[in-house]
Amino acid sequence: MSIEISLDIQRDDFSLSLNASIPEQGVTAIFGPSGSGKTTLLRAIAGLENDNNNFIKVGETVWQENSILVPTHKRNVGYVFQEPSLFMHLSVIDNIQFGLRRASHPVADQVLSDVVSLLDIKSFLTRMPNQLSGGEQQRVAIARALASNPSMLLLDEPLAALGDEQKAEIFPYLESISKKLSIPILYVSHSRVEISRLADHILLLEKGKLKGFGDIKDVYASLDLPLAHQPSAETILDTTVSSHDPDFNLANLEFSGGSLLVASDPLPVGTDVKIQISARDVSITLNRQVGTSILNVIPVTIDQIFEENKAQVTIRLIAGKIPILARITLKSCQDLKLKSGDSVYAQIKTVAILS
């Protein structure tokens, strides 16, 4: 059930024009600066933006095309906003059941039970919203959206109103949802931290235009797209735990381009781990170094070099077939006479485990 979208929304002070095919499973992040059209895209999918030029097809069902317009209440989507928007005079369970009464089709009791378990809210079902933390309220809002058994979940900056501690509290639940539910999840955010941790795919918007779309690992590492040129440029890798060194609390993580040692509590061998490497934490050496504190040194080939400014370059390296970004000084690049096709070594100072 892919989601085929073609939008042409024109306003006096805003426009959104794009064509995209969103995968049927996993988390697709909709990313871009304020005013780029992220929320408008979600609203169009939900049926809240009804411009005549829009085309939306979910699986084999057309939701919008010419005279066809499936109303919002029949689109079977779960929508969660920045604010929980709970009814303050109703208990948690009553809030959820209020949403169920508006579901487009009957929902089995088992679905509600599964959602309560997934979001871990059973202990406060009888509480009132004002007795909950911000993170707990948002978990209830997500539970209410999922309890209707939607075919798609739309999350519009669900963590924007939360503090760092509350975000840390809710992250594991969002990760569980993405892993356990076989429905597409569209996640609007302007936070790279959030999308790096949660997203499988990413749709880049800028001034109402589609700048890029694809697997998050490919989009992050593409020098043809803007994310690779930001100060926070990074590489996302999928790895697997092959062993653990209890003496130094280090996990050995393997990927098709090599292996990395990462500080970590014990993880079962075979566990899949998503990691993040900042481009600023990757340096380049012509020969494998000895007598260095850097544990991770892997052979790579230079694919592309992009001069960011008079001081820095971004280099796309290939380890096996996996791209890794490095951000170094222009002087270092010239002193080492680096060029595309060179076989060199990447020294990776820091690796962060995302999930």
C-alpha positions in Angstrom: 0.0 0.0 0.0 2.2 2.8 -1.2 0.9 6.4 -1.0 0.9 8.2 -4.4 0.8 12.0 -4.0 0.7 14.8 -6.5 0.0 18.2 -5.0 -0.3 21.7 -6.4 -1.5 24.0 -3.6 -1.4 27.7 -4.3 -2.1 30.5 -1.8 -1.4 34.2 -1.9 1.7 33.8 0.3 2.4 30.1 0.0 2.6 27.3 -2.5 3.3 23.5 -2.3 4.0 21.5 -5.4 5.4 18.0 -5.4 5.1 14.4 -6.6 6.1 11.5 -4.4 5.5 7.9 -3.7 5.7 7.1 0.0 6.6 3.5 1.1 3.9 1.3 2.6 5.9 0.6 5.8 8.3 2.3 8.0 8.7 5.9 9.1 8.9 8.6 6.5 10.2 11.8 7.9 8.9 15.0 6.3 11.8 17.5 6.9 12.5 21.1 6.1 12.6 24.6 7.6 9.5 26.4 8.9 7.2 27.4 6.1 8.4 24.7 3.7 5.0 22.9 3.5 5.5 20.0 6.0 2.2 20.4 7.8 0.3 21.3 4.6 1.4 18.0 3.1 0.0 16.1 6.1 -3.2 18.1 6.1 -3.7 17.3 2.4 -3.2 13.6 3.0 -5.8 13.8 5.9 -8.3 15.6 3.6 -8.0 19.0 5.3 -6.5 20.7 2.2 -8.9 20.1 -0.8 -7.4 21.9 -3.7 -8.8 20.7 -7.0 -5.3 20.0 -8.5 -4.4 17.5 -5.8 -4.1 13.7 -6.4 -3.8 11.2 -3.6 -4.0 7.4 -4.0 -3.5 5.0 -1.1 -2.9 1.5 -2.3 -5.6 0.9 -4.9 -8.0 3.5 -3.5 -8.1 7.1 -4.9 -8.7 9.6 -2.1 -8.6 12.6 -4.3 -8.7 13.2 -8.0 -10.8 15.7 -9.9 -14.4 15.2 -8.7 -13.4 12.4 -6.3 -12.9 13.5 -2.7 -13.0 11.0 0.1 -13.9 13.0 3.3 -11.5 13.2 6.2 -13.6 10.9 8.5 -13.5 8.1 5.9 -9.8 8.2 5.2 -8.9 6.0 8.2 -5.8 8.0 9.3 -4.6 8.6 12.8 -3.5 12.2 13.2 -1.4 13.5 16.2 -0.6 17.2 16.5 2.1 19.1 18.4 -0.2 19.5 21.4 -2.0 16.4 22.8 -5.4 18.2 22.5 -7.0 15.9 25.1 -10.4 16.6 26.6 -9.5 17.8 30.0 -12.9 16.8 31.5 -12.5 13.2 30.4 -10.3 10.5 31.9 -7.5 8.9 29.7 -9.7 5.9 28.8 -12.7 8.1 28.1 -10.5 10.3 25.8 -9.5 7.2 23.9 -13.0 5.8 23.7 -14.3 9.2 22.4 -11.9 8.8 19.5 -13.1 5.2 18.9 -16.7 6.3 18.6 -15.6 8.4 15.6 -13.8 5.6 13.9 -14.8 4.9 10.3 -15.3 1.2 11.1 -15.8 -1.1 14.2 -12.7 -1.7 16.2 -12.1 -4.9 18.1 -11.4 -4.8 21.9 -8.1 -6.5 21.2 -6.9 -3.5 19.2 -7.5 -1.2 22.1 -5.8 -3.6 24.5 -2.8 -3.9 22.2 -2.5 -0.1 21.9 -2.7 0.4 25.7 0.1 -2.1 26.1 2.2 -0.7 23.3 2.1 2.8 24.7 2.4 1.5 28.3 -0.6 3.6 29.6 -2.5 1.0 31.5 -1.4 2.4 34.9 -3.0 5.7 34.3 -6.1 5.0 32.3 -8.4 6.3 35.0 -6.4 9.6 35.6 -7.4 13.0 34.2 -5.1 14.7 31.7 -4.0 17.4 34.2 -2.6 14.6 36.3 -0.2 13.5 33.6 3.2 14.8 32.4 3.5 16.3 28.9 5.1 13.1 27.7 2.4 11.0 29.2 -0.3 13.2 27.6 1.3 12.8 24.2 1.4 9.0 24.6 -2.3 9.1 25.3 -2.8 11.2 22.2 -0.9 8.7 20.1 -2.8 5.8 21.7 -6.1 7.6 20.8 -5.0 7.9 17.2 -3.9 4.2 17.0 -6.9 2.8 18.8 -9.1 3.4 15.8 -6.8 0.9 13.9 -5.8 3.4 11.2 -4.2 2.4 7.9 -1.8 5.3 8.3 -0.4 7.4 11.2 0.4 11.1 10.7 2.6 12.7 13.4 2.9 16.5 13.1 6.0 17.4 15.3 4.7 15.3 18.2 7.8 16.2 20.4 8.0 19.9 19.6 6.2 20.9 22.8 8.2 18.6 25.1 11.4 19.2 27.0 14.5 17.1 26.6 13.6 14.7 29.4 10.1 14.2 28.1 11.4 13.6 24.6 13.8 11.0 25.9 10.8 9.4 27.7 8.7 9.1 24.6 11.3 8.1 22.0 11.3 4.3 22.9 7.5 4.3 22.4 7.8 5.9 19.0 10.5 3.3 18.1 8.2 0.5 19.2 5.3 1.8 17.1 7.5 1.9 14.0 8.8 -1.6 14.6 5.6 -3.4 15.6 3.0 -1.7 13.3 3.0 -2.6 9.6 1.5 0.8 8.5 3.1 3.8 7.0 4.0 6.5 9.5 4.6 10.1 8.3 6.6 12.1 10.8 6.9 15.9 10.4 9.9 17.5 12.1 12.5 20.1 11.8 14.8 18.2 14.2 17.6 16.2 12.7 18.0 14.4 16.1 14.5 13.1 15.9 14.5 11.9 12.3 18.0 10.4 12.5 16.8 8.2 15.3 13.3 7.4 14.0 13.1 7.6 10.2 13.7 5.0 7.6 12.9 7.3 4.7 13.1 11.1 4.3 11.2 13.6 2.2 13.0 17.0 2.0 10.9 20.1 1.5 12.2 23.6 0.8 9.9 26.6 0.0 7.1 24.3 -1.1 9.3 22.2 -3.4 10.5 18.7 -3.1 14.3 18.8 -2.8 14.9 15.1 -2.3 13.3 11.8 -1.3 14.6 8.3 -0.5 16.2 6.1 2.1 17.5 8.3 5.0 21.0 6.8 4.7 21.2 7.7 1.0 19.8 11.2 1.4 22.0 12.1 4.3 25.1 11.0 2.3 24.3 12.6 -1.0 26.4 15.6 -1.9 23.7 16.6 -4.4 21.3 17.3 -1.6 21.4 20.0 1.2 21.7 17.9 4.3 25.3 16.8 3.5 26.4 20.4 3.5 24.9 21.5 6.8 27.2 21.9 9.9 25.5 18.9 11.4 26.2 16.6 8.4 26.3 13.0 9.4 26.2 9.4 8.2 23.6 6.9 9.3 24.7 3.2 9.2 22.8 -0.1 9.9 25.1 -2.5 11.7 24.9 -5.8 13.6 26.5 -6.7 16.9 29.1 -9.4 16.3 30.6 -9.5 19.8 31.1 -7.6 23.1 34.2 -6.9 25.1 33.2 -6.9 28.7 36.6 -5.7 29.9 36.2 -2.3 28.1 32.4 -2.3 27.6 32.8 -2.1 23.8 30.5 -3.6 21.2 31.9 -4.8 17.9 29.5 -3.6 15.2 29.8 -5.0 11.7 28.5 -3.6 8.4 29.3 -4.4 4.8 32.1 -1.8 4.8 33.9 -3.1 7.9 33.5 -3.2 11.6 33.5 -0.5 14.4 34.1 -0.6 18.1 31.5 1.4 20.1 31.1 2.0 23.8 28.0 0.2 24.8 26.3 -1.9 27.4 26.1 -5.6 26.5 23.9 -6.3 23.5 23.0 -9.7 22.2 25.0 -10.9 19.3 23.0 -10.5 16.1 21.2 -7.4 17.4 20.6 -4.8 14.6 21.9 -1.4 15.6 21.5 2.0 13.9 24.5 4.3 14.4 25.3 7.9 13.7 28.7 9.3 12.7 29.2 13.0 12.5 31.2 14.2 9.4 33.3 16.3 11.8 34.4 13.2 13.6 35.9 11.6 10.5 39.5 12.4 9.5 41.5 11.0 6.6 45.0 9.6 6.6 46.9 8.2 3.6 48.3 5.3 5.6 46.9 3.3 8.5 48.1 5.0 11.6 49.7 3.3 14.7 50.1 4.7 18.1 46.7 6.5 18.0 43.9 6.6 20.5 41.3 6.4 17.7 40.0 2.8 17.6 38.1 2.9 14.4 40.3 3.1 11.2 38.8 1.6 8.1 40.0 1.5 4.4 37.9 3.7 2.1 37.9 5.1 -1.4 37.3 8.8 -2.1 34.1 9.2 -4.2 33.5 13.0 -4.3 35.0 16.1 -2.9 32.9 19.2 -2.4 34.4 22.6 -1.4 32.0 24.1 1.1 33.9 27.4 1.5 37.5 28.7 1.7 38.1 26.7 4.9 36.3 23.4 4.6 35.5 20.5 2.3 33.0 17.7 2.6 34.3 14.4 1.3 32.1 11.4 0.4 34.0 8.2 1.2 33.0 4.6 0.2 33.6 1.7 2.6 32.7 -1.4 0.6 29.6 0.0 -1.0 28.6 2.2 2.0 29.0 6.0 1.9 30.5 7.9 4.8 30.9 11.6 5.0 34.0 13.5 6.3 34.3 17.2 6.9 38.0 18.4 6.9 39.8 21.6 6.2 40.6 22.7 2.6 44.2 23.0 3.7 44.4 19.3 4.8 42.7 18.3 1.6 45.3 20.1 -0.5 48.3 19.1 1.6 47.3 15.4 1.3 46.6 16.0 -2.5 43.3 14.1 -2.1 41.3 13.4 -5.2 38.4 11.2 -6.3 39.4 7.5 -6.6 42.2 7.6 -4.0 42.4 4.7 -1.6 42.8 6.2 1.9 41.8 5.4 5.5 39.0 7.0 7.5 39.7 7.6 11.2 36.4 7.7 13.0 36.7 9.5 16.4 33.1 9.1 17.8 30.2 6.8 17.0 26.8 7.2 18.5 24.2 4.4 18.9 20.8 5.6 17.9 18.7 2.5 18.4 
